[in-house]
Amino acid sequence: MKPKSITHQALRNAGLRYLERYAASTQSLRDVLTRRISKAQYSDSPDPCTLKRWIDDIIEQFTNAGLLNDRLFAQARAEALFNKGSSIKMIRSKLTKKGIVGVVLDEVVSDLVDEWKNPDLRAAIRFSQRKKIGPFRVRGDRDVFIRRDLASLGRAGFSFAIAKKIVHAFDSECLNEDDGC
């Protein structure tokens, strides 16, 4: 049995199926469709230039139809990451990996920064709650874990000053007072 060759409609359908299941940026969808093409390298497939034009055409159709919107995707993803406790640096990095760059990235990050007095401290508090470190540690002997907690906050993209503030905080209420929440 001969495998099916790639057609414009087959690529479009694959893109629609992907968007039904996942929120995606333009770059994410482009990567998915490119992988789809690379998996199906058949002798009767169109030339690479035609395939690239098809992908561009599909992305333009989806953008015009409102199925793809990098700004809305970036806002939703940034808010979700921030609520999970990701630092602004980490949010920028993850959005860049998803293909969000330039003005859209700067606007989304500046919206987060404008919304909070100190967004990195706020995110570090949330991160500490989730990981149960610093004042949120369940076990009573916090002094033993100070270096480990500092390292954990550092790996998450928080500055040393913020990590120190979290780890040495007496309790969670004094952290919330510092952020003005």
C-alpha angles and dihedrals in degrees: 000000000000116000118241116262121232116266133182090249093050090053091047091051091049089052092050092049090051093050091049090060104034141032105239143184121225090258093050091053091046089053092049093051092045091052089049090055094046091053091055104052101158129164093244095049117119119259119277094254091057091047091051090051089050091053091048090049093049092049091049091050092049092046092050090048091052095245092117122045117158094193095054091043091051093048093050093045093046092050092048092050092046092050089052090054104261118156121240088251091053092047091052090049095049093046091049089053088054091054098259107138142146123017096357092055093046093049094048093049093045089052089057092046092049092050095058132046091223110006097180092054090047091050091046090054090052091045090051091050092051094046094038095232133141113007090356094061110126096208115074100228100083095155092070091058101044096106093044092049092048090051092048092052091045093053088051089060102258122140120252091247092056092043090051091049091052097044095046096042113124093219141341095265093065090053092053090049090055092054094049093235 
